[in-house]
Amino acid sequence: MQTVPLLTSPALGSIAHGFTGRRGGVSTGLVAGLNVGLGSDDDPAAVHENRRRAGEAILPGSTLVTLHQVHSADVVRVNAAIPVDERPKADAMVTDRPGLLLGVLGADCPPILFADEAAGVVGAAHSGWKGAFAGVGEATVAAMERMGAQRSRIIAAIGPCIQQKSYEVDSGFFQRFCEAEPENERFFREGRADHYQFDLEGYIAARLAACGIGTVHVSGVDTYADEQGYYSFRRATHRGEPDYGRQMGAIGLRG
């Protein structure tokens, strides 16, 4: 019996969900571990085995549904299994169908898992800075509402991601956020000349809270700093590595 370590959110309680890291998989080389990213240069057979293990660890017997993520605010409603080679281009999903496991991938960008347990509606969003800035979190909440969820009951759990101490951005990035909303300055800390440290997790959490959902929980886990535990696009880039793995956040309804 293979075990896949999972990070879970206390806010989501008994709802089937989990955030994977890089432990518990069969991939080797630069992406050694539980790489679930089909976009990497990893052996596809290893990726599919890792995805199978992750799915079984989070919701045994479920069918994993993932997306072709494009850093958008687009949300799709999932009513049935979607073949891997027909993944829609979007960055969030919602469903009310038991047995479907909604999985979003990241390698510094956080996965966000959503649930209104009373309504039987769950969602998952990939929220890098572009998606967060465009409102992927709010769009997911709105899509859940259209399926009968109540905003005040929705719980959102933000998974592991690059934390502020590891996330340096330039002055143009800072200006873009502050021109859109002056209060966004609070998510930046000055760093070296003309650079800032950006609190992506805090920015996403604040936007979700402002849209009126019931609970927002953050992991506080830094994908960049924890090399043994997580994949990181930025860490791989800084090292000049040609490839990087992905981890996943996934949520589903039990049958």
C-alpha positions, 0 to 999 in steps of 0.5 A, spaced: 500 500 500 503 506 497 501 512 502 501 519 499 502 524 504 496 530 504 496 536 507 488 538 509 485 544 511 481 544 518 476 549 515 474 543 510 473 538 516 470 531 513 470 534 506 474 529 501 480 534 500 487 534 500 493 538 497 499 533 495 507 535 495 512 531 492 513 525 497 509 519 495 510 518 488 514 514 482 518 520 478 525 521 478 530 526 476 529 533 477 521 532 478 523 526 483 517 524 487 509 525 486 509 530 480 502 530 477 504 535 471 502 533 464 506 539 462 512 537 464 518 533 461 516 527 465 515 520 463 507 520 462 506 513 465 510 516 471 505 522 471 499 518 470 501 513 476 502 519 481 495 522 479 492 515 480 495 515 487 493 522 489 486 521 487 486 514 491 489 518 497 484 524 497 477 520 494 478 513 493 474 510 487 473 517 484 475 520 477 480 525 477 478 531 473 483 536 471 484 542 466 489 545 461 490 551 466 492 558 462 492 563 468 485 565 467 479 567 471 474 562 467 470 557 471 467 550 468 461 546 471 463 539 471 457 534 470 461 528 468 468 525 467 473 529 462 478 525 458 485 527 460 486 529 452 480 533 452 481 538 458 478 545 457 482 551 457 480 554 464 483 555 471 477 553 476 471 548 476 465 547 480 461 540 481 455 538 485 456 530 482 459 525 487 465 521 485 468 527 481 475 529 484 476 536 482 484 537 481 488 543 480 495 544 479 501 548 481 508 549 482 508 556 486 501 558 484 496 556 490 490 551 489 484 554 492 479 549 494 471 551 496 465 547 499 458 549 501 457 542 504 450 543 506 448 545 498 453 539 496 457 544 491 465 544 491 470 548 487 477 548 485 481 554 482 488 555 480 490 562 482 497 565 480 497 572 481 494 573 474 488 569 475 487 572 482 488 579 479 483 577 474 478 574 479 478 567 479 476 566 486 470 570 486 468 567 479 468 560 482 464 563 488 459 566 483 459 559 479 458 555 486 452 560 487 449 558 480 449 551 483 445 553 489 451 554 494 450 560 499 456 565 499 456 565 507 456 558 507 462 557 502 469 555 505 475 556 501 482 553 503 488 556 500 493 551 499 501 551 499 504 557 495 510 561 494 510 566 500 512 573 501 519 572 503 520 568 497 516 572 492 520 578 489 517 582 484 519 588 480 516 595 481 512 595 475 508 589 478 507 593 484 505 599 480 500 595 476 496 592 483 496 599 486 493 602 480 488 597 480 486 598 488 491 603 492 489 599 498 493 593 495 500 596 497 499 593 504 501 586 500 507 588 498 514 589 503 520 593 500 526 589 498 532 591 494 532 597 490 526 597 485 523 591 488 518 588 493 516 582 496 509 580 494 504 576 499 500 572 494 497 568 499 494 574 503 492 578 497 488 572 495 485 571 502 483 578 502 479 578 496 476 572 498 474 575 504 471 581 501 467 577 497 463 575 503 464 568 503 464 564 510 471 562 511 478 563 508 483 558 511 491 559 509 496 554 509 502 558 510 506 553 507 512 556 502 513 552 496 519 555 494 523 554 501 521 547 502 525 543 497 524 536 500 516 537 500 514 541 494 515 543 487 517 550 485 517 553 478 521 559 481 526 555 485 527 551 478 528 557 474 533 561 479 537 554 478 537 554 471 533 547 471 530 545 464 524 542 468 519 542 474 514 538 477 507 540 479 503 538 486 495 538 486 490 541 490 483 536 489 476 536 492 470 532 491 463 529 494 463 522 496 457 518 493 
